[in-house]
Amino acid sequence: MPPPVVKRADAVRNRQRILATAEEMFARDGSSVSVDDIARRAKIGIGTLYRHFPTKDALVAAIVIERIERVAERAEALHDTPTPGPALLGLLEQMVAEGAHKRDFVDALGGSQWLDTAAADATRQRFRRALAKLLGKAQATGAIRDDVAATDLLALVRGVLASGADAKGRAKLLAVLLDGLRAH
């Protein structure tokens, strides 16, 4: 078995700088931002950017995968909470808040043709398992209705975001969603 590849510290820093800069620029200016502008803003050469991300799609996919990993980590961190019902509802609130500003995030959670890679699928599966486990714990305590599956939660969150509602409208829809999930 070959020894593991060790990345140089500067390469790791450059990758993180590219991802952070691209995420910020895409959130602010949309997906029409050029990779040249991203490289310039990140203060790295375009060749460095292309060594890490051979295409713009690869860069976008890396950003979305990183977002899904963060939400999977949040869901996993909530598994041992003594109050899984409120924890689950809080996680859904965070997802709507993040998805309102980063549309590709929620689309990627549900599966997306443009993000159809083994890495993306593994990350989505990790998140879905973590969400299902948290949901099961919340249902076992009687806090959340027992006829809801994790896939239903994702569809409902996507629905709130797809409504096109402004912040006030999203808050209302989210309140209805969260109230509808509670066991009565």
Phi, psi and omega in degrees: 000131182290153179294152180295147178282126178257122180275141177294149182301321181292327177293320178295315179298317180298316179300314180296321179295318178299312182298314181296317180295314181296317180299315180297315182291320178296319180296321184278316190247356181088179187282358180281356178301137181274153177293331175299317179294322178297313180299315180299313182293326179281353180062045175226161178285154180298328177296322177297317179299314182291334175294324179277321185224100186295340178221163176297322178299322178295323178293313179299316180299318180297321179296313182293319178299319179297320178297316180296321177300319180296317180288327175296317177298320178298315180296316179296323180294338181272355184301327184261011180292144178286348181233074185293332179298300177300327179296317179297314180297322177295321178297318179296321176300316179297320180296318178294317180299315180290318181293334179295331182256345184223078188304321182298336180299307183289323176301319181292327178299323182275349184109137184211136182298323183285347180241055184253075179234163179298321180295316179295317181296318179297320180291317177299318180297319177301313180296314182298321177296316181295318179295317180297320179294315178297317177300314179301319178294320179294322178291323180296331178276353181084009182279330184238139181304147188268003179259019182247137176251164179300323178296328176295319180300316180296318179296321180292318178296315178299322179297317178300316183287326181286348182297336182076009181292153174285182185303317180295317179295319177298319180299319179295312180298320179296318179299318178295317179300309183296320178295323180291337179279335183292139175288138180244000000 
